[in-house]
Amino acid sequence: MAADRPRLLYLAYYFPPSRASGVYRARATANYFAEAGWDVTVARAPDRFFTDVVGSLDESLVATVDPRITTVQPDLDFFPWETDVRRFGRLRGNFPFLAKRLHQWRQRFAFPDTYHSWGDAAVEEGLRLHRERPFDLVVATGNPFASFAAAYHLGKRTGLPYVVDYRDSWTLDLFANEDAFPPGHRAWGWERRILGGAAGALFVNEALRTWHAERYPEAAERMRVVLNGWDPDVLAEEEAPRPRDDRPLSYAYVGTITKVQPVKPLFEGFQRMTAAGRHPGARLDLYGHLGFFAGSRAALATELGLGEAEPDGIAYRGPVAKAEIGRVYADSDVLVFLAGGSKYVTSGKIFEYMATGKPVVSVHERGCAAEELLADYPLWFAPGSLDPEDVARAMAEAGDAARKADPETAAEARAYAASFTRYRALEPFEAWCRDLAAEGGRR
């Protein structure tokens, strides 16, 4: 290892200009390592995936990536998503059913992830770059978990130590609290193999680390928690809060909206609050993408009632660029933490919410992992259940706190949130990686 500038290959499929929620952890990780003196190369998804498959991107995020970072775009087989017949090859264009069957047959032998072709290409690109100038460490973040397979193969073929970062779970269904795959599925064997060879594995909360440690005890001592956090570069310090007696309150949800979130209890609870005369005239604004892919937006909008005829007082405002997120928070009085899932779900958005020092009202099943963080936040309001009456009560109490706008409580809230910046969470991880790189170089 070069003593002054170790080299990192970071496998992060979702990286700017991606707008996926996991991109912020990846962006912060790459930036932190670059600022700490590492020579960082990021392997990410090709641009075409963001434009043609996801259907959107956030160009404003690209400018926030450290200019010392090198990015490469390993190839991806677009067969599962391709709908433009002009892009079909000769075989698929003339014999589409045969081409589909051949593709499905090949999947039986490939790594069990739709994105495995990108992982294979990342291995070849990583090997090429390693021959030119050797890396000292590989870090892979998932999903997709083809990045884990790529890290594993690079480790086997080069002897490099690698770390896998579970910003999401692979074999655990977070929303059903059960195994994501049936017994005997190849994912189980691959996960055991990958964790067995990894120098380390990261998880976003203790509940997830514990679940994996119990499932794979042989790798437990190499598992650590690296929390998500908030990004000071996109959240300017706000003025001290003022009592809100001059206008109706603004409630806001910021984040991707999916069908696994309790959207209907939120809507019903909000409307019951205003109908009962608590904070009359209040509005509920929803900021973010509808689903993760372009094809799901229309159906999701219809299912959630976010089409042309929206519920009274509720408005879907669409996505907002990361660079503009501070304005949204500044214009809001109460922030709604709407989450699907279970005790394994933290959600990175909660750190941003707390950093504003504003009232936060939870709308999710009790037992969510985020509650461990919110428990010490002085402006947290949680309903006892997802019953609309309970939701209405909690939203009203949060509105009362926004009306009062006690500056001492807000200062206490921000002071608590200050300990959860992404860089503070990454500091011990970077030091650990430096040790792993040094140990790898001595083998």
C-alpha positions, 0 to 999 in steps of 0.5 A: 500500500502506498503510505501516502495515498491508498487506492480504493475501488468503490463499487456503487451502482447507484451513484450521481447522477442517480436519484435513488435514495441510496445514492447519498450514502455512496456519494458521502462515502466516496467524498469522505475517502477522497478528502481523507487522502485516498485515490478513489475510483467509483464503478457505477451504472451506465448513464443509459440505465438512469435515463431509459430504465429509471426514467430520471436523474438528478444532475445537480448531484454530480457537482457535489462529487469530489473532482478528485474521484474517477468514475467508470461505467461498466457495461450492463445487459439491457435485455430485461428492460429493453422495449425499443425494437430498434435496439434488438439484436438480430436474434431477438428481432427475428426470434423474440421467443427463442431469444427470451428462452435463451436469456432465461436459460443463461440466468439459471447459471448466473449470479442470482441478481438481475444486474449480474452482467454489470457485476461481471463487467465491473470485475473485468474493468476492476482487473484492468485498472488494477493492472495499470495501478494496483488498488489496496481495497475494494468496497461494494455497496448493495443493492444491487448485490451483483456489486458484492459478487464483483467484490468477491471475484476481485478478491479471489483473483487479486488477493485484495481485501474487500468490504460489503456495505448492506445499505439494504438487505439482500436475503431478508424482506424488510417489509414482511420480516421474513426470508426473501428467498426460499430454502435452497435458493442460490442467494443463500449460498452466495451470501455465505460465500461472500461474507466468508471471504469479506474483510468486513461487512457494514449495516445501517442499524444494529437490528440488521447487523444482529440478524446477519450475525445470527445467520452467519456467525462465522463472519459476525466478528467482522460485522459493524454498524455504520449509520446513515446520516445527514449532509450539511452541504445541502442543509443550510442552517435555518433561522430560529423558529418563529410562532406560526400564528399568521398563516396555515401550517405546512406539513411535508413528506420528502422522499420516494413514495411507494405502495408499502408505505401507509399512505392512506392512514396518513391521508385519513389522519390528516383530514380528520385533524383538519375536519375536527378544527385542529389547525384548519387550513393546513396543507400536506405536501408530498415531495419525491418520486412515485416509485423507483422506475418510470413504468410504475408512476401512473399506476401508483398515482392512481392507487394512492389517489394522487392523480388529477383529483387529489384529496382536500388539503393534500398535494403531490408536488413532485420530485425536488433536486437535492440542491433544492431540498433545503428550501423545501424544509425551510418552507415546511412547519412539520415533517412527516416521517412516512415509512414502510417496514419493520424493526429493520428499517431506519431510513436515511431521511430521518437524519435530515428531518432531525437536522432541521430542528422542526417537529417530526411526526411518525406515520409507520408501524411501531417498532421501526428501527428509526424509533431508537434514534427518534426517542431522544429527539425532543420534537418527535410525535408518534401515534400509538398505532396507524389508526387514523384517529391516532395519526390525527392526534399526533399530527395535531400535537406536532402542529401545536409544537410548530405554532409554539416554535420554542427556540430552546427546544429547537436548539436542543433538537438540532444539537442532538441531530448534529451528532448524526452527520454522514461524515461523523459516521464514516470517520471510524469506517475510513480508519478501519479501511486504512488498517485493512488496506495496510494488512492486505498489503503485508500479505 
